[in-house]
Amino acid sequence: MSRVEIIEVIRRADQGVTRPYICRGNDGNIYFVKGEGASRRSLLCEWIAGKLALLTNVPIAPFAIVDVPEELLAFSAGLDL
């Protein structure tokens, strides 16, 4: 699985317990990106569950690990990324 770099934070999602952000990746796709609202443990568990679903042919929405550049984090400091 190749990693995607986030190039734009569009806005915060209206729904979701972890308060994700809607972002655009360098591949042109839109991603819901979890930030400070999600713990490392929950992110790891979600990734493992996704991989297990793929291995067992359970239908699952596409997912990816994304990189958010330091420059974008600094520019978006008020958005608590």
PDB file of N, CA, C and O in Angstrom:
ATOM      1  N   MET A   1       0.847  -1.172   0.000  1.00  0.00           N
ATOM      2  CA  MET A   1       0.000   0.000   0.000  1.00  0.00           C
ATOM      3  C   MET A   1       0.894   1.237   0.000  1.00  0.00           C
ATOM      4  O   MET A   1       1.718   1.420   0.895  1.00  0.00           O
ATOM      5  N   SER A   2       0.723   2.066  -0.997  1.00  0.00           N
ATOM      6  CA  SER A   2       1.513   3.291  -1.052  1.00  0.00           C
ATOM      7  C   SER A   2       0.861   4.351  -0.168  1.00  0.00           C
ATOM      8  O   SER A   2      -0.352   4.352   0.040  1.00  0.00           O
ATOM      9  N   ARG A   3       1.681   5.233   0.335  1.00  0.00           N
ATOM     10  CA  ARG A   3       1.168   6.281   1.205  1.00  0.00           C
ATOM     11  C   ARG A   3       0.785   7.491   0.369  1.00  0.00           C
ATOM     12  O   ARG A   3       1.358   7.753  -0.688  1.00  0.00           O
ATOM     13  N   VAL A   4      -0.183   8.206   0.866  1.00  0.00           N
ATOM     14  CA  VAL A   4      -0.705   9.391   0.205  1.00  0.00           C
ATOM     15  C   VAL A   4      -0.274  10.610   1.010  1.00  0.00           C
ATOM     16  O   VAL A   4      -0.296  10.585   2.240  1.00  0.00           O
ATOM     17  N   GLU A   5       0.115  11.674   0.320  1.00  0.00           N
ATOM     18  CA  GLU A   5       0.447  12.922   1.007  1.00  0.00           C
ATOM     19  C   GLU A   5      -0.742  13.861   0.909  1.00  0.00           C
ATOM     20  O   GLU A   5      -1.296  14.064  -0.172  1.00  0.00           O
ATOM     21  N   ILE A   6      -1.128  14.428   2.031  1.00  0.00           N
ATOM     22  CA  ILE A   6      -2.227  15.395   2.057  1.00  0.00           C
ATOM     23  C   ILE A   6      -1.696  16.736   1.556  1.00  0.00           C
ATOM     24  O   ILE A   6      -0.658  17.219   2.009  1.00  0.00           O
ATOM     25  N   ILE A   7      -2.428  17.323   0.614  1.00  0.00           N
ATOM     26  CA  ILE A   7      -2.005  18.609   0.060  1.00  0.00           C
ATOM     27  C   ILE A   7      -2.955  19.748   0.431  1.00  0.00           C
ATOM     28  O   ILE A   7      -2.621  20.921   0.262  1.00  0.00           O
ATOM     29  N   GLU A   8      -4.158  19.394   0.945  1.00  0.00           N
ATOM     30  CA  GLU A   8      -5.124  20.438   1.294  1.00  0.00           C
ATOM     31  C   GLU A   8      -6.058  19.930   2.383  1.00  0.00           C
ATOM     32  O   GLU A   8      -6.577  18.817   2.299  1.00  0.00           O
ATOM     33  N   VAL A   9      -6.269  20.753   3.402  1.00  0.00           N
ATOM     34  CA  VAL A   9      -7.301  20.484   4.396  1.00  0.00           C
ATOM     35  C   VAL A   9      -8.510  21.297   3.960  1.00  0.00           C
ATOM     36  O   VAL A   9      -8.471  22.527   3.959  1.00  0.00           O
ATOM     37  N   ILE A  10      -9.579  20.611   3.591  1.00  0.00           N
ATOM     38  CA  ILE A  10     -10.760  21.297   3.066  1.00  0.00           C
ATOM     39  C   ILE A  10     -11.610  21.851   4.204  1.00  0.00           C
ATOM     40  O   ILE A  10     -11.938  23.037   4.224  1.00  0.00           O
ATOM     41  N   ARG A  11     -11.965  20.981   5.151  1.00  0.00           N
ATOM     42  CA  ARG A  11     -12.754  21.410   6.311  1.00  0.00           C
ATOM     43  C   ARG A  11     -12.872  20.252   7.284  1.00  0.00           C
ATOM     44  O   ARG A  11     -12.478  19.126   6.980  1.00  0.00           O
ATOM     45  N   ARG A  12     -13.413  20.534   8.443  1.00  0.00           N
ATOM     46  CA  ARG A  12     -13.688  19.488   9.427  1.00  0.00           C
ATOM     47  C   ARG A  12     -15.016  18.823   9.047  1.00  0.00           C
ATOM     48  O   ARG A  12     -15.952  19.496   8.614  1.00  0.00           O
ATOM     49  N   ALA A  13     -15.089  17.513   9.211  1.00  0.00           N
ATOM     50  CA  ALA A  13     -16.320  16.778   8.913  1.00  0.00           C
ATOM     51  C   ALA A  13     -17.400  17.137   9.932  1.00  0.00           C
ATOM     52  O   ALA A  13     -17.100  17.431  11.089  1.00  0.00           O
ATOM     53  N   ASP A  14     -18.650  17.112   9.496  1.00  0.00           N
ATOM     54  CA  ASP A  14     -19.772  17.428  10.377  1.00  0.00           C
ATOM     55  C   ASP A  14     -20.099  16.276  11.323  1.00  0.00           C
ATOM     56  O   ASP A  14     -20.692  16.489  12.380  1.00  0.00           O
ATOM     57  N   GLN A  15     -19.716  15.061  10.948  1.00  0.00           N
ATOM     58  CA  GLN A  15     -20.030  13.886  11.754  1.00  0.00           C
ATOM     59  C   GLN A  15     -18.752  13.150  12.120  1.00  0.00           C
ATOM     60  O   GLN A  15     -17.710  13.332  11.491  1.00  0.00           O
ATOM     61  N   GLY A  16     -18.851  12.324  13.139  1.00  0.00           N
ATOM     62  CA  GLY A  16     -17.713  11.496  13.538  1.00  0.00           C
ATOM     63  C   GLY A  16     -17.246  11.819  14.939  1.00  0.00           C
ATOM     64  O   GLY A  16     -17.004  12.979  15.272  1.00  0.00           O
ATOM     65  N   VAL A  17     -17.121  10.801  15.749  1.00  0.00           N
ATOM     66  CA  VAL A  17     -16.701  10.968  17.134  1.00  0.00           C
ATOM     67  C   VAL A  17     -15.286  11.520  17.223  1.00  0.00           C
ATOM     68  O   VAL A  17     -14.983  12.309  18.118  1.00  0.00           O
ATOM     69  N   THR A  18     -14.411  11.110  16.297  1.00  0.00           N
ATOM     70  CA  THR A  18     -13.014  11.556  16.334  1.00  0.00           C
ATOM     71  C   THR A  18     -12.800  12.906  15.664  1.00  0.00           C
ATOM     72  O   THR A  18     -11.671  13.390  15.592  1.00  0.00           O
ATOM     73  N   ARG A  19     -13.871  13.514  15.175  1.00  0.00           N
ATOM     74  CA  ARG A  19     -13.813  14.830  14.533  1.00  0.00           C
ATOM     75  C   ARG A  19     -12.797  14.867  13.387  1.00  0.00           C
ATOM     76  O   ARG A  19     -11.864  15.670  13.412  1.00  0.00           O
ATOM     77  N   PRO A  20     -12.974  13.998  12.384  1.00  0.00           N
ATOM     78  CA  PRO A  20     -12.006  13.940  11.282  1.00  0.00           C
ATOM     79  C   PRO A  20     -12.065  15.179  10.389  1.00  0.00           C
ATOM     80  O   PRO A  20     -12.999  15.979  10.451  1.00  0.00           O
ATOM     81  N   TYR A  21     -11.043  15.304   9.570  1.00  0.00           N
ATOM     82  CA  TYR A  21     -10.957  16.380   8.587  1.00  0.00           C
ATOM     83  C   TYR A  21     -11.170  15.805   7.201  1.00  0.00           C
ATOM     84  O   TYR A  21     -10.793  14.667   6.922  1.00  0.00           O
ATOM     85  N   ILE A  22     -11.771  16.594   6.344  1.00  0.00           N
ATOM     86  CA  ILE A  22     -11.904  16.224   4.938  1.00  0.00           C
ATOM     87  C   ILE A  22     -10.731  16.872   4.220  1.00  0.00           C
ATOM     88  O   ILE A  22     -10.574  18.092   4.235  1.00  0.00           O
ATOM     89  N   CYS A  23      -9.906  16.033   3.588  1.00  0.00           N
ATOM     90  CA  CYS A  23      -8.656  16.493   2.985  1.00  0.00           C
ATOM     91  C   CYS A  23      -8.514  15.972   1.563  1.00  0.00           C
ATOM     92  O   CYS A  23      -9.155  14.995   1.174  1.00  0.00           O
ATOM     93  N   ARG A  24      -7.660  16.644   0.794  1.00  0.00           N
ATOM     94  CA  ARG A  24      -7.339  16.189  -0.561  1.00  0.00           C
ATOM     95  C   ARG A  24      -5.914  15.647  -0.563  1.00  0.00           C
ATOM     96  O   ARG A  24      -4.990  16.264  -0.031  1.00  0.00           O
ATOM     97  N   GLY A  25      -5.763  14.470  -1.180  1.00  0.00           N
ATOM     98  CA  GLY A  25      -4.449  13.853  -1.286  1.00  0.00           C
ATOM     99  C   GLY A  25      -3.766  14.226  -2.584  1.00  0.00           C
ATOM    100  O   GLY A  25      -4.392  14.762  -3.498  1.00  0.00           O
ATOM    101  N   ASN A  26      -2.468  13.938  -2.660  1.00  0.00           N
ATOM    102  CA  ASN A  26      -1.719  14.249  -3.879  1.00  0.00           C
ATOM    103  C   ASN A  26      -2.122  13.360  -5.048  1.00  0.00           C
ATOM    104  O   ASN A  26      -1.664  13.567  -6.172  1.00  0.00           O
ATOM    105  N   ASP A  27      -2.976  12.371  -4.792  1.00  0.00           N
ATOM    106  CA  ASP A  27      -3.512  11.532  -5.867  1.00  0.00           C
ATOM    107  C   ASP A  27      -4.850  12.060  -6.380  1.00  0.00           C
ATOM    108  O   ASP A  27      -5.467  11.445  -7.250  1.00  0.00           O
ATOM    109  N   GLY A  28      -5.306  13.206  -5.842  1.00  0.00           N
ATOM    110  CA  GLY A  28      -6.550  13.825  -6.279  1.00  0.00           C
ATOM    111  C   GLY A  28      -7.785  13.332  -5.547  1.00  0.00           C
ATOM    112  O   GLY A  28      -8.864  13.897  -5.724  1.00  0.00           O
ATOM    113  N   ASN A  29      -7.660  12.300  -4.735  1.00  0.00           N
ATOM    114  CA  ASN A  29      -8.801  11.758  -4.001  1.00  0.00           C
ATOM    115  C   ASN A  29      -9.058  12.536  -2.717  1.00  0.00           C
ATOM    116  O   ASN A  29      -8.173  13.210  -2.189  1.00  0.00           O
ATOM    117  N   ILE A  30     -10.293  12.426  -2.228  1.00  0.00           N
ATOM    118  CA  ILE A  30     -10.699  13.052  -0.978  1.00  0.00           C
ATOM    119  C   ILE A  30     -10.614  12.001   0.127  1.00  0.00           C
ATOM    120  O   ILE A  30     -11.023  10.855  -0.061  1.00  0.00           O
ATOM    121  N   TYR A  31     -10.078  12.405   1.286  1.00  0.00           N
ATOM    122  CA  TYR A  31      -9.896  11.496   2.414  1.00  0.00           C
ATOM    123  C   TYR A  31     -10.484  12.101   3.677  1.00  0.00           C
ATOM    124  O   TYR A  31     -10.426  13.314   3.880  1.00  0.00           O
ATOM    125  N   PHE A  32     -11.048  11.254   4.522  1.00  0.00           N
ATOM    126  CA  PHE A  32     -11.419  11.640   5.871  1.00  0.00           C
ATOM    127  C   PHE A  32     -10.220  11.279   6.738  1.00  0.00           C
ATOM    128  O   PHE A  32      -9.892  10.101   6.883  1.00  0.00           O
ATOM    129  N   VAL A  33      -9.569  12.274   7.310  1.00  0.00           N
ATOM    130  CA  VAL A  33      -8.324  12.070   8.051  1.00  0.00           C
ATOM    131  C   VAL A  33      -8.578  12.331   9.530  1.00  0.00           C
ATOM    132  O   VAL A  33      -9.062  13.394   9.920  1.00  0.00           O
ATOM    133  N   LYS A  34      -8.243  11.345  10.333  1.00  0.00           N
ATOM    134  CA  LYS A  34      -8.414  11.480  11.775  1.00  0.00           C
ATOM    135  C   LYS A  34      -7.198  12.174  12.357  1.00  0.00           C
ATOM    136  O   LYS A  34      -6.065  11.889  11.969  1.00  0.00           O
ATOM    137  N   GLY A  35      -7.434  13.082  13.285  1.00  0.00           N
ATOM    138  CA  GLY A  35      -6.349  13.836  13.900  1.00  0.00           C
ATOM    139  C   GLY A  35      -6.264  13.577  15.379  1.00  0.00           C
ATOM    140  O   GLY A  35      -6.260  12.425  15.814  1.00  0.00           O
ATOM    141  N   GLU A  36      -6.197  14.640  16.161  1.00  0.00           N
ATOM    142  CA  GLU A  36      -6.001  14.539  17.604  1.00  0.00           C
ATOM    143  C   GLU A  36      -7.126  13.809  18.322  1.00  0.00           C
ATOM    144  O   GLU A  36      -6.926  13.318  19.433  1.00  0.00           O
ATOM    145  N   GLY A  37      -8.298  13.727  17.714  1.00  0.00           N
ATOM    146  CA  GLY A  37      -9.433  13.068  18.358  1.00  0.00           C
ATOM    147  C   GLY A  37      -9.316  11.562  18.420  1.00  0.00           C
ATOM    148  O   GLY A  37     -10.083  10.914  19.133  1.00  0.00           O
ATOM    149  N   ALA A  38      -8.376  10.991  17.694  1.00  0.00           N
ATOM    150  CA  ALA A  38      -8.193   9.535  17.669  1.00  0.00           C
ATOM    151  C   ALA A  38      -6.855   9.179  18.312  1.00  0.00           C
ATOM    152  O   ALA A  38      -5.832   9.803  18.030  1.00  0.00           O
ATOM    153  N   SER A  39      -6.875   8.182  19.168  1.00  0.00           N
ATOM    154  CA  SER A  39      -5.621   7.753  19.803  1.00  0.00           C
ATOM    155  C   SER A  39      -4.822   6.878  18.842  1.00  0.00           C
ATOM    156  O   SER A  39      -5.366   6.333  17.881  1.00  0.00           O
ATOM    157  N   ARG A  40      -3.544   6.754  19.110  1.00  0.00           N
ATOM    158  CA  ARG A  40      -2.691   5.876  18.285  1.00  0.00           C
ATOM    159  C   ARG A  40      -3.222   4.448  18.318  1.00  0.00           C
ATOM    160  O   ARG A  40      -3.232   3.757  17.299  1.00  0.00           O
ATOM    161  N   ARG A  41      -3.662   4.013  19.495  1.00  0.00           N
ATOM    162  CA  ARG A  41      -4.174   2.650  19.632  1.00  0.00           C
ATOM    163  C   ARG A  41      -5.398   2.437  18.744  1.00  0.00           C
ATOM    164  O   ARG A  41      -5.496   1.423  18.053  1.00  0.00           O
ATOM    165  N   SER A  42      -6.325   3.384  18.760  1.00  0.00           N
ATOM    166  CA  SER A  42      -7.532   3.219  17.945  1.00  0.00           C
ATOM    167  C   SER A  42      -7.205   3.251  16.456  1.00  0.00           C
ATOM    168  O   SER A  42      -7.817   2.523  15.674  1.00  0.00           O
ATOM    169  N   LEU A  43      -6.249   4.084  16.056  1.00  0.00           N
ATOM    170  CA  LEU A  43      -5.842   4.121  14.648  1.00  0.00           C
ATOM    171  C   LEU A  43      -5.196   2.804  14.233  1.00  0.00           C
ATOM    172  O   LEU A  43      -5.461   2.294  13.145  1.00  0.00           O
ATOM    173  N   LEU A  44      -4.354   2.257  15.095  1.00  0.00           N
ATOM    174  CA  LEU A  44      -3.711   0.979  14.808  1.00  0.00           C
ATOM    175  C   LEU A  44      -4.746  -0.143  14.722  1.00  0.00           C
ATOM    176  O   LEU A  44      -4.692  -0.966  13.808  1.00  0.00           O
ATOM    177  N   CYS A  45      -5.677  -0.177  15.660  1.00  0.00           N
ATOM    178  CA  CYS A  45      -6.729  -1.201  15.637  1.00  0.00           C
ATOM    179  C   CYS A  45      -7.568  -1.094  14.365  1.00  0.00           C
ATOM    180  O   CYS A  45      -7.928  -2.111  13.771  1.00  0.00           O
ATOM    181  N   GLU A  46      -7.877   0.121  13.950  1.00  0.00           N
ATOM    182  CA  GLU A  46      -8.665   0.317  12.735  1.00  0.00           C
ATOM    183  C   GLU A  46      -7.903  -0.163  11.496  1.00  0.00           C
ATOM    184  O   GLU A  46      -8.492  -0.773  10.604  1.00  0.00           O
ATOM    185  N   TRP A  47      -6.602   0.109  11.440  1.00  0.00           N
ATOM    186  CA  TRP A  47      -5.786  -0.327  10.305  1.00  0.00           C
ATOM    187  C   TRP A  47      -5.707  -1.852  10.259  1.00  0.00           C
ATOM    188  O   TRP A  47      -5.836  -2.449   9.190  1.00  0.00           O
ATOM    189  N   ILE A  48      -5.496  -2.484  11.415  1.00  0.00           N
ATOM    190  CA  ILE A  48      -5.429  -3.947  11.476  1.00  0.00           C
ATOM    191  C   ILE A  48      -6.764  -4.554  11.051  1.00  0.00           C
ATOM    192  O   ILE A  48      -6.791  -5.517  10.286  1.00  0.00           O
ATOM    193  N   ALA A  49      -7.863  -4.000  11.539  1.00  0.00           N
ATOM    194  CA  ALA A  49      -9.185  -4.504  11.153  1.00  0.00           C
ATOM    195  C   ALA A  49      -9.400  -4.367   9.650  1.00  0.00           C
ATOM    196  O   ALA A  49      -9.962  -5.264   9.021  1.00  0.00           O
ATOM    197  N   GLY A  50      -8.962  -3.262   9.075  1.00  0.00           N
ATOM    198  CA  GLY A  50      -9.085  -3.065   7.633  1.00  0.00           C
ATOM    199  C   GLY A  50      -8.285  -4.086   6.848  1.00  0.00           C
ATOM    200  O   GLY A  50      -8.769  -4.641   5.862  1.00  0.00           O
ATOM    201  N   LYS A  51      -7.055  -4.333   7.287  1.00  0.00           N
ATOM    202  CA  LYS A  51      -6.208  -5.331   6.612  1.00  0.00           C
ATOM    203  C   LYS A  51      -6.812  -6.728   6.720  1.00  0.00           C
ATOM    204  O   LYS A  51      -6.797  -7.485   5.750  1.00  0.00           O
ATOM    205  N   LEU A  52      -7.345  -7.076   7.896  1.00  0.00           N
ATOM    206  CA  LEU A  52      -7.991  -8.382   8.068  1.00  0.00           C
ATOM    207  C   LEU A  52      -9.224  -8.506   7.171  1.00  0.00           C
ATOM    208  O   LEU A  52      -9.479  -9.567   6.600  1.00  0.00           O
ATOM    209  N   ALA A  53      -9.981  -7.421   7.051  1.00  0.00           N
ATOM    210  CA  ALA A  53     -11.153  -7.438   6.175  1.00  0.00           C
ATOM    211  C   ALA A  53     -10.738  -7.694   4.730  1.00  0.00           C
ATOM    212  O   ALA A  53     -11.382  -8.475   4.030  1.00  0.00           O
ATOM    213  N   LEU A  54      -9.678  -7.048   4.284  1.00  0.00           N
ATOM    214  CA  LEU A  54      -9.198  -7.267   2.918  1.00  0.00           C
ATOM    215  C   LEU A  54      -8.744  -8.709   2.713  1.00  0.00           C
ATOM    216  O   LEU A  54      -9.031  -9.312   1.678  1.00  0.00           O
ATOM    217  N   LEU A  55      -8.040  -9.259   3.693  1.00  0.00           N
ATOM    218  CA  LEU A  55      -7.531 -10.632   3.589  1.00  0.00           C
ATOM    219  C   LEU A  55      -8.645 -11.670   3.555  1.00  0.00           C
ATOM    220  O   LEU A  55      -8.489 -12.735   2.959  1.00  0.00           O
ATOM    221  N   THR A  56      -9.763 -11.360   4.191  1.00  0.00           N
ATOM    222  CA  THR A  56     -10.870 -12.316   4.261  1.00  0.00           C
ATOM    223  C   THR A  56     -12.023 -11.953   3.330  1.00  0.00           C
ATOM    224  O   THR A  56     -13.115 -12.511   3.433  1.00  0.00           O
ATOM    225  N   ASN A  57     -11.770 -11.012   2.422  1.00  0.00           N
ATOM    226  CA  ASN A  57     -12.761 -10.586   1.418  1.00  0.00           C
ATOM    227  C   ASN A  57     -14.043 -10.011   2.013  1.00  0.00           C
ATOM    228  O   ASN A  57     -15.115 -10.138   1.421  1.00  0.00           O
ATOM    229  N   VAL A  58     -13.938  -9.390   3.163  1.00  0.00           N
ATOM    230  CA  VAL A  58     -15.073  -8.689   3.754  1.00  0.00           C
ATOM    231  C   VAL A  58     -15.155  -7.315   3.088  1.00  0.00           C
ATOM    232  O   VAL A  58     -14.148  -6.612   3.010  1.00  0.00           O
ATOM    233  N   PRO A  59     -16.338  -6.922   2.606  1.00  0.00           N
ATOM    234  CA  PRO A  59     -16.457  -5.602   1.968  1.00  0.00           C
ATOM    235  C   PRO A  59     -16.085  -4.480   2.953  1.00  0.00           C
ATOM    236  O   PRO A  59     -16.538  -4.457   4.097  1.00  0.00           O
ATOM    237  N   ILE A  60     -15.263  -3.575   2.479  1.00  0.00           N
ATOM    238  CA  ILE A  60     -14.806  -2.464   3.313  1.00  0.00           C
ATOM    239  C   ILE A  60     -14.509  -1.270   2.409  1.00  0.00           C
ATOM    240  O   ILE A  60     -14.081  -1.434   1.267  1.00  0.00           O
ATOM    241  N   ALA A  61     -14.741  -0.083   2.929  1.00  0.00           N
ATOM    242  CA  ALA A  61     -14.420   1.124   2.164  1.00  0.00           C
ATOM    243  C   ALA A  61     -12.906   1.214   1.988  1.00  0.00           C
ATOM    244  O   ALA A  61     -12.157   0.775   2.861  1.00  0.00           O
ATOM    245  N   PRO A  62     -12.448   1.779   0.870  1.00  0.00           N
ATOM    246  CA  PRO A  62     -11.000   1.948   0.677  1.00  0.00           C
ATOM    247  C   PRO A  62     -10.403   2.784   1.814  1.00  0.00           C
ATOM    248  O   PRO A  62     -11.045   3.701   2.326  1.00  0.00           O
ATOM    249  N   PHE A  63      -9.173   2.454   2.196  1.00  0.00           N
ATOM    250  CA  PHE A  63      -8.500   3.200   3.258  1.00  0.00           C
ATOM    251  C   PHE A  63      -7.015   3.301   2.938  1.00  0.00           C
ATOM    252  O   PHE A  63      -6.481   2.523   2.147  1.00  0.00           O
ATOM    253  N   ALA A  64      -6.360   4.265   3.563  1.00  0.00           N
ATOM    254  CA  ALA A  64      -4.931   4.471   3.323  1.00  0.00           C
ATOM    255  C   ALA A  64      -4.316   5.157   4.530  1.00  0.00           C
ATOM    256  O   ALA A  64      -5.005   5.811   5.313  1.00  0.00           O
ATOM    257  N   ILE A  65      -3.017   4.997   4.664  1.00  0.00           N
ATOM    258  CA  ILE A  65      -2.259   5.780   5.637  1.00  0.00           C
ATOM    259  C   ILE A  65      -1.783   7.020   4.898  1.00  0.00           C
ATOM    260  O   ILE A  65      -1.229   6.922   3.803  1.00  0.00           O
ATOM    261  N   VAL A  66      -1.997   8.178   5.493  1.00  0.00           N
ATOM    262  CA  VAL A  66      -1.617   9.420   4.822  1.00  0.00           C
ATOM    263  C   VAL A  66      -0.525  10.133   5.607  1.00  0.00           C
ATOM    264  O   VAL A  66      -0.398   9.972   6.821  1.00  0.00           O
ATOM    265  N   ASP A  67       0.245  10.913   4.893  1.00  0.00           N
ATOM    266  CA  ASP A  67       1.250  11.785   5.496  1.00  0.00           C
ATOM    267  C   ASP A  67       0.755  13.218   5.383  1.00  0.00           C
ATOM    268  O   ASP A  67       0.286  13.643   4.328  1.00  0.00           O
ATOM    269  N   VAL A  68       0.862  13.952   6.476  1.00  0.00           N
ATOM    270  CA  VAL A  68       0.515  15.370   6.462  1.00  0.00           C
ATOM    271  C   VAL A  68       1.824  16.131   6.639  1.00  0.00           C
ATOM    272  O   VAL A  68       2.450  16.037   7.695  1.00  0.00           O
ATOM    273  N   PRO A  69       2.250  16.890   5.620  1.00  0.00           N
ATOM    274  CA  PRO A  69       3.527  17.613   5.705  1.00  0.00           C
ATOM    275  C   PRO A  69       3.562  18.596   6.882  1.00  0.00           C
ATOM    276  O   PRO A  69       2.551  19.206   7.229  1.00  0.00           O
ATOM    277  N   GLU A  70       4.732  18.732   7.477  1.00  0.00           N
ATOM    278  CA  GLU A  70       4.919  19.664   8.595  1.00  0.00           C
ATOM    279  C   GLU A  70       4.476  21.078   8.224  1.00  0.00           C
ATOM    280  O   GLU A  70       3.903  21.788   9.051  1.00  0.00           O
ATOM    281  N   GLU A  71       4.740  21.486   6.985  1.00  0.00           N
ATOM    282  CA  GLU A  71       4.370  22.838   6.546  1.00  0.00           C
ATOM    283  C   GLU A  71       2.860  23.036   6.611  1.00  0.00           C
ATOM    284  O   GLU A  71       2.386  24.104   6.999  1.00  0.00           O
ATOM    285  N   LEU A  72       2.105  22.009   6.231  1.00  0.00           N
ATOM    286  CA  LEU A  72       0.646  22.097   6.266  1.00  0.00           C
ATOM    287  C   LEU A  72       0.158  22.127   7.710  1.00  0.00           C
ATOM    288  O   LEU A  72      -0.790  22.844   8.029  1.00  0.00           O
ATOM    289  N   LEU A  73       0.791  21.361   8.573  1.00  0.00           N
ATOM    290  CA  LEU A  73       0.436  21.384   9.992  1.00  0.00           C
ATOM    291  C   LEU A  73       0.681  22.765  10.587  1.00  0.00           C
ATOM    292  O   LEU A  73      -0.155  23.275  11.332  1.00  0.00           O
ATOM    293  N   ALA A  74       1.821  23.374  10.265  1.00  0.00           N
ATOM    294  CA  ALA A  74       2.154  24.702  10.787  1.00  0.00           C
ATOM    295  C   ALA A  74       1.176  25.749  10.262  1.00  0.00           C
ATOM    296  O   ALA A  74       0.746  26.630  11.006  1.00  0.00           O
ATOM    297  N   PHE A  75       0.828  25.652   8.978  1.00  0.00           N
ATOM    298  CA  PHE A  75      -0.088  26.609   8.362  1.00  0.00           C
ATOM    299  C   PHE A  75      -1.487  26.474   8.944  1.00  0.00           C
ATOM    300  O   PHE A  75      -2.211  27.463   9.059  1.00  0.00           O
ATOM    301  N   SER A  76      -1.872  25.248   9.315  1.00  0.00           N
ATOM    302  CA  SER A  76      -3.217  24.964   9.804  1.00  0.00           C
ATOM    303  C   SER A  76      -3.263  24.855  11.322  1.00  0.00           C
ATOM    304  O   SER A  76      -4.113  24.141  11.854  1.00  0.00           O
ATOM    305  N   ALA A  77      -2.386  25.530  12.022  1.00  0.00           N
ATOM    306  CA  ALA A  77      -2.258  25.388  13.477  1.00  0.00           C
ATOM    307  C   ALA A  77      -3.572  25.617  14.212  1.00  0.00           C
ATOM    308  O   ALA A  77      -3.829  24.952  15.215  1.00  0.00           O
ATOM    309  N   GLY A  78      -4.395  26.521  13.753  1.00  0.00           N
ATOM    310  CA  GLY A  78      -5.664  26.800  14.408  1.00  0.00           C
ATOM    311  C   GLY A  78      -6.704  25.714  14.224  1.00  0.00           C
ATOM    312  O   GLY A  78      -7.755  25.750  14.865  1.00  0.00           O
ATOM    313  N   LEU A  79      -6.430  24.750  13.361  1.00  0.00           N
ATOM    314  CA  LEU A  79      -7.395  23.680  13.096  1.00  0.00           C
ATOM    315  C   LEU A  79      -7.164  22.456  13.973  1.00  0.00           C
ATOM    316  O   LEU A  79      -7.817  21.436  13.756  1.00  0.00           O
ATOM    317  N   ASP A  80      -6.288  22.507  14.930  1.00  0.00           N
ATOM    318  CA  ASP A  80      -5.898  21.411  15.828  1.00  0.00           C
ATOM    319  C   ASP A  80      -5.717  20.079  15.112  1.00  0.00           C
ATOM    320  O   ASP A  80      -6.315  19.068  15.482  1.00  0.00           O
ATOM    321  N   LEU A  81      -4.874  20.102  14.075  1.00  0.00           N
ATOM    322  CA  LEU A  81      -4.552  18.876  13.354  1.00  0.00           C
ATOM    323  C   LEU A  81      -3.619  18.066  14.202  1.00  0.00           C
ATOM    324  O   LEU A  81      -3.205  16.979  13.799  1.00  0.00           O
TER     325      LEU A  81
END
